[in-house]
Amino acid sequence: MGWMAWTLPSALFFITIACMLLAMTIFEVLRPCVERKGFLPIRTTRGDRLFIGLLGSAYIHLFFIGATDLPIWYPFGISIVWLITVLRWG
C-alpha cells in the first residue's frame, strides 16, 4: 500500500465506509426494508439513503479540500452529522 499516502483521517473514512456497507448488508438480510418518504424529494430505501449520504460526504470533503486550508477533521465531522441525518430522516 506504499503507492498511496494514507493518513489517519483518510484511512478512518474508508474503514468506516466499509464497516457501514457490511452492517447495512447484514441488517438488510435480517430485516428487509420498505421505501419511505422523508425530507428527500424521493421515496428511498436504507441503501438509497446510505448512497446519498456517502455521496454527500464525498462532496463535503472535496469542497473543504478545494476551498479551505482547514484540517480534514472538520469535513469528517460534518460528514458524520450529514450521514446520520440522511439515514435517520432522509
Backbone hydrogen bonds, N-H to C=O, Kabsch-Sander energy under -0.5 kcal/mol:
donor,donor_aa,acceptor,acceptor_aa,energy
4,M,1,M,-1.2
6,W,4,M,-1.6
11,A,7,T,-2.6
12,L,8,L,-2.6
13,F,9,P,-2.2
14,F,10,S,-2.1
15,I,11,A,-2.5
16,T,12,L,-2.5
17,I,13,F,-2.0
18,A,14,F,-2.2
19,C,15,I,-2.4
20,M,16,T,-2.5
21,L,17,I,-2.5
22,L,18,A,-2.1
23,A,19,C,-2.7
24,M,20,M,-2.8
25,T,21,L,-2.0
26,I,22,L,-2.3
27,F,23,A,-2.8
28,E,24,M,-2.4
29,V,25,T,-1.9
30,L,26,I,-2.3
31,R,27,F,-3.0
36,R,44,T,-2.2
38,G,36,R,-0.5
38,G,42,I,-0.5
38,G,90,G,-0.7
39,F,89,W,-2.0
44,T,36,R,-2.6
49,R,45,T,-2.3
50,L,46,R,-2.3
51,F,47,G,-2.4
52,I,48,D,-2.7
53,G,49,R,-2.5
54,L,50,L,-2.6
55,L,51,F,-2.6
56,G,52,I,-2.4
57,S,53,G,-2.1
58,A,54,L,-2.1
59,Y,55,L,-2.1
60,I,56,G,-2.4
61,H,57,S,-2.4
62,L,58,A,-2.6
63,F,59,Y,-2.5
64,F,60,I,-2.3
65,I,61,H,-2.6
66,G,62,L,-2.4
67,A,63,F,-2.7
68,T,64,F,-1.8
74,Y,71,P,-1.4
76,F,72,I,-1.6
77,G,73,W,-2.3
78,I,74,Y,-2.3
79,S,75,P,-2.6
80,I,76,F,-1.8
81,V,77,G,-2.0
82,W,78,I,-2.7
83,L,79,S,-2.9
84,I,80,I,-2.4
85,T,81,V,-2.3
86,V,82,W,-2.6
87,L,83,L,-2.7
88,R,84,I,-2.3
89,W,85,T,-2.8
90,G,85,T,-0.6
90,G,86,V,-1.5
